[in-house]
Amino acid sequence: MTAEQNRIEEHYAQKADWLKWGPYLSERQWGTVREDYSANGDAWNYITHDMARSKAYRWGEEGIGGISDDQQNLCLGLALWNGKDPILKERLFGLTNSQGNHGEDVKELYYYIDNTPMHTYLKMLYKYTQKAYPYQDLVEENQRRGKLDPEFELIDTGLFDDNSYFDVFIEYAKNTADDLLIQYTVCNRGVNDAVLHLLPQLWYRKTWGLGDGTAKPQMLYQGHNTVLMRSAALGDYYCYADGEAEFLFTENETNNQRLYQAQNSSPFVKDGIHNRVVNGDCSAVNPQHEGTKTAVWYKLNVPAQTSTTVKLRLSKNRQATPFVNFDEVFNQRKAEADEFYAEKHGSLSDEDEHLVQRQAWAGMLWSKQFFLYDVNRWLEGDPGLPAPPDGHRRGRNHRWKHFVAGNIISMPDKWEYPWFAAWDLAFHCLAMAPIDPDFAKQQLSLLVSANYIHPSGQLPAYEWDFNDVNPPVHALAAWDVYELDKKAKGKGDLLFLEDVFHKLLLNFTWWVNQKDSEGNNIFEGGFLGLDNIGVFNRSAPVPGGGFLEQADGTSWMAMYALNMLHISSELTMYNEVYENMAIKFVEHFLFIAGSIANMGEDSWGLWDEQDGFYYDLLRKPDGSYDRLRVRTLVGLIPLFAVNVFDDERWKKLPKLKAHLDWFMQQRPDLVKLVSYWKGTSGSEQHLLSLLRGHRMKLLLRRMLDPNEFLSDYGVRSISKVYEEQPFEYYLNGTDFSVRYNAAESETGMFGGNSNWRGPIWMPVNYLIIQSLYRFHNYYGNEFRVEYPTGSNQYHSLAEIAALLSKRLKSIFLKNENGERPVFGGHPKLNHDPHFKDYILYHEYFNGNTGKGLGASHQTGWTGLVSLL
């Protein structure tokens, strides 16, 4: 067992709290729902980037490469100044949803390079220009551009062309669980010497003065480059700084005078350090060297093409010689990280794949964040302070007053989406499970806990609107994480599985009661995470009335039923009472399967035999139907509803077997629609799925056609046939159209950044691959499909799954020209030695070129590439 694996075991056995400290700071707290107390819910403008340096936050903190304790009482982040910028660089800059031509968008260059599950070694890179940062140019140029234009990024400004920038490497190593070594390495990549002001900052989150009697913490300078930090929550901590530095102190209090033209509660406020460094205002910091925020101010003259290093130590215990064993501990933790990941790479031998997989996991681990949100207190306001406006108290998330969070959660992207999202989180857990299955289990349990799940059984979708509906993938994630954990430990965590199962029963019932308006087992789930995939905005009522009977919503529910069947059958192995639940879910599945094929006397189903594809149906107010014959991911999602039982398990479920035999006699019409479970394949497997072999081959014929879904980099979200001939549908005198866009959507139908009109998305591709492997377990090598369509080459389903995995991996791996498609052909990103091996795991990818698009650090679900 590696040293890091030992620490994982220690932590979850509660022998040492290795996760007390971690990378739990957000990268953007401004513009979030939690900090928005406006009457109209305008979060982006209630606290802007310009206001952020002066506003003490209520619910969380942000920083560059920052860490905090697990309740975010004490925070540490890096600030920088090149002597030319108008503001201290304390936080990452980006555009709001309305400013960006494709929605919100961070405009910085930073990379997550390394991290271990217990955060015993972390490494991040931030690239900082030596010239003035072009804040206004980025805003103005992106506002000039339209939806069909690419985003104007920081690297497009030319500021990095002559290498006049700093590479700032941020590293942490834990000596013990509460003794942290911090190292900043500044590399001047330019040809001239350059000055950099480097300011590691420590501050307490504003927890005092909120009407609950919380005592104010203190930071006190002790001389000898040492700060003593005292709080009731954490006790004493010490910060030690190496080398020549000046210590600046202020308070983490809002600068009311600057923001609201009102009196400040203290002469020293949050932006005091900015005012001292950038504006030269000595009165902005406390001459008594005390406060609740401090900075260690290094003025570094870095010679051309060389580097310099700054060291700090943050420790629970007083250190007589804080830097004596510093390098030794750092080198040891690096070696232990290498050892841990060498074991996790397993049989993977390609060094470039090692790099991509390890940085994907690093991004996952860096994207943990402390998430604090008490909805009732947020709506009503803090005691003793002015109440929020009435509009706020009746606005967003007001149905979720039970919701109370104060947890470390895996985030989609700590700048673009610094809040949890229900279906993203399920995929995060799958990617995280091979390196830290216990954290994955904790995350899945958290979302269904009483503080999160609504009393009705609805899961909160995401902070922007808890009421929205994401695909029900939680049971899938719970089962897969359970299996991965069982494989790793040799024993399944039945307490976890049982607990999640009971909570998901509530959620499954909510789905059945809320999203099946006619009681016909066809579901109208809303946008279901697919945003712009449909003809209409699927989060809004159908224009002119009626209902959209959704192939994806219904297939997700069929998948959900099969996942719950699998979980209940596993629990039956240990407690026979769960076999009745297995019977319940197999019946749900069969009725859904029947409804997909036949929704009434007129035999209007979701399957189109002529096209060999699944389509949504529009049920009109007069009772008539229209089949919306547009080929999108919606029609591929029925592939996900597949479950394979081995014969040994089947024999241990006698009640289920007997019930299905009875059901087969009572409803042969339903049974014939799905794979026949009574027989077995040559490998003694039983199959339940929405697709028999014939329909699956018809569906795969479309999916594996390069002229439709199959790209060199995975499966597109919309068929490419609509590039030249958009799908047209007329309803009530309005022409609705769907056009394939390889990159960004040209419609803002669902918000400013919804782009499902063609690009490749990792999570749905992962589910396609997973489903193909499951089908292969039943059908075996003899079942072969043409791949690609029209090639006259035939492969087994497992071979096709592997070939699709190869296409997806190729987005990130170097090709024959030494270039990574994710970089979109950019010469500097592909060939510069200081860029070419730092990977960004984007939200989605160009369907034709593989270029990364959307949120640039959404390692969350794109981190699934680590499993491929």
Stockholm file with secondary structure:
# STOCKHOLM 1.0

chainA/1-868         MTAEQNRIEEHYAQKADWLKWGPYLSERQWGTVREDYSANGDAWNYITHDMARSKAYRWGEEGIGGISDDQQNLCLGLALWNGKDPILKERLFGLTNSQGNHGEDVKELYYYIDNTPMHTYLKMLYKYTQKAYPYQDLVEENQRRGKLDPEFELIDTGLFDDNSYFDVFIEYAKNTADDLLIQYTVCNRGVNDAVLHLLPQLWYRKTWGLGDGTAKPQMLYQGHNTVLMRSAALGDYYCYADGEAEFLFTENETNNQRLYQAQNSSPFVKDGIHNRVVNGDCSAVNPQHEGTKTAVWYKLNVPAQTSTTVKLRLSKNRQATPFVNFDEVFNQRKAEADEFYAEKHGSLSDEDEHLVQRQAWAGMLWSKQFFLYDVNRWLEGDPGLPAPPDGHRRGRNHRWKHFVAGNIISMPDKWEYPWFAAWDLAFHCLAMAPIDPDFAKQQLSLLVSANYIHPSGQLPAYEWDFNDVNPPVHALAAWDVYELDKKAKGKGDLLFLEDVFHKLLLNFTWWVNQKDSEGNNIFEGGFLGLDNIGVFNRSAPVPGGGFLEQADGTSWMAMYALNMLHISSELTMYNEVYENMAIKFVEHFLFIAGSIANMGEDSWGLWDEQDGFYYDLLRKPDGSYDRLRVRTLVGLIPLFAVNVFDDERWKKLPKLKAHLDWFMQQRPDLVKLVSYWKGTSGSEQHLLSLLRGHRMKLLLRRMLDPNEFLSDYGVRSISKVYEEQPFEYYLNGTDFSVRYNAAESETGMFGGNSNWRGPIWMPVNYLIIQSLYRFHNYYGNEFRVEYPTGSNQYHSLAEIAALLSKRLKSIFLKNENGERPVFGGHPKLNHDPHFKDYILYHEYFNGNTGKGLGASHQTGWTGLVSLL
#=GR chainA/1-868 SS CCHHHHHHHHHHTTSCCTTSEESCCBSCCTTCSTTCCCSSCCHHHHSCHHHHTTCCCSSCCBCEEEEEETTCSEEEEEEEECSSSSSCBCSCCEECTTTSTTSCEECCEEEEEEECTTCSEEEEEEEEESSCCCHHHHHHHHHHSCTTSCCCCGGGGTTTTTCCEEEEEEEEEEEETTEEEEEEEEEECSSSCEEEEEEEEEEECCCSSSSSCCCCCEEEEEETTEEEEEETTTEEEEEEECSSCEEEEECCCCCHHHHHSCCCSSSSCTTHHHHHHTTCCGGGSCTTCEESEEEEEEEEEECTTCEEEEEEEEESSCCSSTTSSHHHHHHHHHHHHHHHHHHHHTTCCCHHHHHHHHHHHHHHHHTEEEEEEEHHHHHHCCTTSCCCCHHHHTSTTTTCTTCEEEEEEECSBTTTBCSCBHHHHHHHHHHHTTTCHHHHHHHHHHHTSTTTSCTTSCCCCBTTCTTSCCCCCHHHHHHHHHHHHHHHHSSCCHHHHHHHHHHHHHHHHHHHHHSCTTSSSCCCCCSTTCGGGSSSCTTSCCTTSCEEECHHHHHHHHHHHHHHHHHHHHHHTTCGGGHHHHHHHHHHHHHHHHHHHCCSTTCCCSEETTTTEECEEEECTTSCEEEECCCBGGGTGGGGCEEEEEHHHHHTCHHHHHHHHHHHHHCHHHHTTSCCSSSCCTTSEEEEESCCHHHHHHHHHHHTCTTTTEETTEEBSBCGGGTTSCEEEEETTEEEEECCCSSSCSCCTTSTTCCCSSCBCHHHHHHHHHHHHHHHHHHCTTCEEESSTTSCCEEEHHHHHHHHHHHHHTTTSCCTTSCCGGGTTCHHHHHCTTTTTCCCCCSEECTTTCCEESSTTCHHHHGGGGGC
#=GC SS_cons         CCHHHHHHHHHHTTSCCTTSEESCCBSCCTTCSTTCCCSSCCHHHHSCHHHHTTCCCSSCCBCEEEEEETTCSEEEEEEEECSSSSSCBCSCCEECTTTSTTSCEECCEEEEEEECTTCSEEEEEEEEESSCCCHHHHHHHHHHSCTTSCCCCGGGGTTTTTCCEEEEEEEEEEEETTEEEEEEEEEECSSSCEEEEEEEEEEECCCSSSSSCCCCCEEEEEETTEEEEEETTTEEEEEEECSSCEEEEECCCCCHHHHHSCCCSSSSCTTHHHHHHTTCCGGGSCTTCEESEEEEEEEEEECTTCEEEEEEEEESSCCSSTTSSHHHHHHHHHHHHHHHHHHHHTTCCCHHHHHHHHHHHHHHHHTEEEEEEEHHHHHHCCTTSCCCCHHHHTSTTTTCTTCEEEEEEECSBTTTBCSCBHHHHHHHHHHHTTTCHHHHHHHHHHHTSTTTSCTTSCCCCBTTCTTSCCCCCHHHHHHHHHHHHHHHHSSCCHHHHHHHHHHHHHHHHHHHHHSCTTSSSCCCCCSTTCGGGSSSCTTSCCTTSCEEECHHHHHHHHHHHHHHHHHHHHHHTTCGGGHHHHHHHHHHHHHHHHHHHCCSTTCCCSEETTTTEECEEEECTTSCEEEECCCBGGGTGGGGCEEEEEHHHHHTCHHHHHHHHHHHHHCHHHHTTSCCSSSCCTTSEEEEESCCHHHHHHHHHHHTCTTTTEETTEEBSBCGGGTTSCEEEEETTEEEEECCCSSSCSCCTTSTTCCCSSCBCHHHHHHHHHHHHHHHHHHCTTCEEESSTTSCCEEEHHHHHHHHHHHHHTTTSCCTTSCCGGGTTCHHHHHCTTTTTCCCCCSEECTTTCCEESSTTCHHHHGGGGGC
//
